[in-house]
Amino acid sequence: MKNIRLNTLIFKSAAVLLFANTVQAQELQLNGGAHFIKPQSENAFPFAKNSEGFSVGLDYNHYLNKNFSVGLGLAYLNADFTFAKANLEGAYNEQDFEGDNFEFRYKADYYEENIKMHSVRIPLTLQYETQGVVRWYMRTGIIYDFQPTKAKYKVNIDNLSTSGYYEQWDAELHNPLYAGFGEQNRIETKGSLKLKNNFSWMVESGIKQQLGTCNSLYLGMFFELGLNDIRPESTSASTNLINYTSDINNPLQYNSLLNERLYNDKKLSTYTVGFKLRYAFNFDKK
């Protein structure tokens, strides 16, 4: 309910500002961006790799004077998060379908997970620019990202070996596979995650080229810093990356790294650098 109320408030505020500035709006921008995403080092997931994404959007700029303007926009972001590790291994205590306690062990040559996220973004910005045909500009502000759909993840595991060690008999079982013990060459699984909405601070700077009295072209670089953890709220403390069950029909389950109980103290927060291209239509001569 809290997120719903927050989304509603932001949408209403955005709509009011857009319609209020439509008559006086001096600039309409079509933009596209390339995003290079890195995990923030503090409390980050250990397998996190650099990732990529892209965005397209529409911005309104309302000039306060010749140099300063406030902006409001709407954009779409497509981003990937990648987690990978060679020589994955782990162990934890379990109970088999006969009620006997044992230690479940697993090893894999390689683990990779890719999470695809689609988000709608609402940036609220302040821009400064110099005067002339070729201008330097800088903008900064806050971006609100919300997830209209669940993110999709895909897990690939190469050469997985699982076994069960029974301390009471000092024996390690490597089969049968229907009981969850054995070797598998290649595993692929898919699922979905509901990521949290996100706030980020951004700064962008570059060159604005006047193409005439009514058009201009922006070319800039930007930096974004995520301000909160977007890991799913439904993370379960009892979920394992490779999860043993006592169900003979489905002895092993393969889950997202974001739901791994060993990493309950980790956060999914990022910073992003990238390039931004904007084509602007000027409605009033400044």
N, C-alpha and C positions, 0 to 999 in steps of 0.2 A: 504494500500500500504506500509506503514511504517513497519508493522509486516512482510509482505511478503519479503521485501528487507532484513530485519534483519534475517529472517529464511534462506534466500538464502545465505547470507554472512556467517552465522554460518556453514551451511552445506558445503559450499565450503572450508572454513578454516579447518573443521573437516576432509574432504576428503583428502586435501593436506597433513595434518599432519599424518593421518593414512597411506597413501601410502608412504610418505617420510620415516616413521619409520618402515615400514613392514620388510625391509631387515635387519635392525639393532635391531628390537624389541626384547627385552630380556624376556618379560613375557606377556602371554595371560591369562586373568582371566575370568572365568565364575562365576557369583555371584547371590545371592538371598538375599533379605532382608525383614524383618518384620518391619512395620512402625506404630508408635503410634502417632497420630496427635492431637495437641491441638491448639485452637485458641489463637492468640496473644491478650492480654488483652486490649490494647489501641484501642478504637473505634471498638471493636468486636461486633458481633451480640449477642443480649441478650439471645437467646435460644441455642447458640452453645454448643455442647457436645463434649467430647473426641471421636475420631474416629480412624479407623484402615485402613491399606492398606498393599500391598506387592509389591515388585519389583523384576524383573529378568533382567540381563544384561550381557554385554560383555565389557571388558576393555583391553586396551593395555598399558603396562608400558615400557617406554624407560629409561634405567638407564644412568644417567650422570656420576656416579661413584659408588662405592660399597654401598653407603648409600642413595643417593638421586636419585629419578626417577620422570619423568613427565608422566602423564597418560591422556588418552582420551578414552571415552567410549560411548556406546549407550545402553539405557535401556528402559524398559517398566514399568510404574507405574500404578497400579490399586488402587484407594483410594476412601473412602467414607467420606462424610461430613454429620453429623447428627445434626438436630435441634429439640428440643422437649420442650414442656411447658404444664403443667397442669393448668386448670382453665384459659384458654385463653378468653379474652374479648376485645372488642373495639367498637368504634362508630365514625361516620363521617357523614357530611351533604350530602344529595343526592336529586334528583328530580325523582318522579315516572313517570310512562308512561302517566299519565294525566296532568303532568306539575306541580304538587304540591310539594312544598319543605317539606322535613322531615329529621329526623335524623335516619340513619340506624344503628341498634345495633345488635351485635352478641356475643354469649357466647358459649364456648365448654368445655367439661370436660378435653379433652386432644388433643393436636396437635403434630404431628411428621412429619418431612420431612427428607428424605434421598436422598442425591445427589451422584451419582456414576460418578467418573471422570476417564478417561483413557488418559494418557499422555505419550509422548515420551521424554526421557531425554538425554541430552548430558552433561556429567560431564567433566570438565577440572581440573586436580588435580596435586598437588605436594606431593610426599611421601618421608618420612624419615624412615629408618629402621636400627636396629643394626645388628651385625654380629653373627653367630653361628647357631646351629641347631634349637634352639628355639629363635625367634627374637621378639623384641617389635617394632611395627610400628605405625606411625601416618601419616595421609594424610589430606590435606585440599584443598579447591578449590571452584569453582563456578559451579552450575548446572543450565542449561537452560532447562525449561520444555515448550513444546508447545502442544497444544490440536488439534490433527488431526480430532477429531469428537466432536460433542456437548455432554456435560454432560447430563445425564438423572436424573430427579428427580421424586420422588413419595411422595405424601402427604396423610396422614391418619388423619381424624378428627373424634373424638368420641362425640356423643350426642351434635350436633350443634343446637342451638336455635337462630333464627333471628327474629327481629321485627322492626317496623317502628314507631317512635314517631313523631306525628304531633303537633307541639307547638301551631299552630293557633287554633286548636280545643282541645288541651290538651288531646289527645287520643293516645294510643299506640296499634297498630295492631299486633297481633300474628299469623294471617293467612289472606289470603290463601297462600299456598305454591307456587302456580303458579305465585304469585306476589312477591315472594322472602321472605315471612314471614311464619315461622313455625318451626317445629322440625324434625330433621333427626338423626337417630341412628348412622349411619356409612357412612362416605364419603371417597372414594379413588379416587385420580386423578393422572395423570402422565403428564409429559411434558419434554422439553429439554431447555438447557441453553448453550450459547457459552461463556465459561470462558476465561479470558485473559491468555496469556502466562506468564510464571513466571520465575524469577531469584531467586536463593537461595544460601546462603553460607553454606558450610558443613565442618564438621571436624569429623574424624573417627580415632579410636585408638583400638589396640588390640594386639593379638599374631599371629605371623607367624611361623608355624611349617614346617620345611624342611622335606619332605617325601623321598627325594633322590636327585640326582643331577639335575633332570628335573621336579620335581613336588613339590608343597608346598600347605599348607592349611592355610587360614586366618580365624580367628574368632575375630570379633570386635563389638564395639558399636559405633553408630554415632549420631550426632546432626545436624539438618538442620534448618536454619532460613530463612523464606520467606522474600524477599526484596521488594515485591510490592503487591498491591491489585489485586486479580484475579477475583473480582466481575464483572459480565457482563457489557460491555460498553452500552448495550441497555437498562439499567435500566430506567424505566419510572416513572416520579414523580407523575403520576396520577393512578398508579396501587396499589390496596389494596390486602392484604392477602386473604380476603373474599370480593370479589368485586361485588357490586350490579349493575345491569344493568336495563334499562327500557324495555328490550326485554322480553315479556311474555313467549316466547319460551325458553329463556335461562336467567332467572332472576339473577342467581348467578354464578360467576366464581371463581375458586380456583387457586390461583397463588403461585409461589415460594416465600419464605421469602426473597430471594435475590432481588426481585422486589417490595418489600413493601415500599411505599412512606415514611412511618414514619422513615425508617432506611436508608435514602439516605446518611447520614453522616457516616454510618458504613462501615467497610472494611472487606473483606474476605482474611486475611493473617494468616499464621500458623507457628508454629514451630513443629519439628518432632524429636522424639527420637526412636531408634530402634536397631536391631541386624543385622549384616551383615556376611554372610558366603561366602568365595571365594575359588575356587579351581584354582590353577595357574599352567601353563605349562611354564617352563623356557627353552629358546632357546640357551642362552649363559651362560656359567659358569662364575660367577663373582669372 
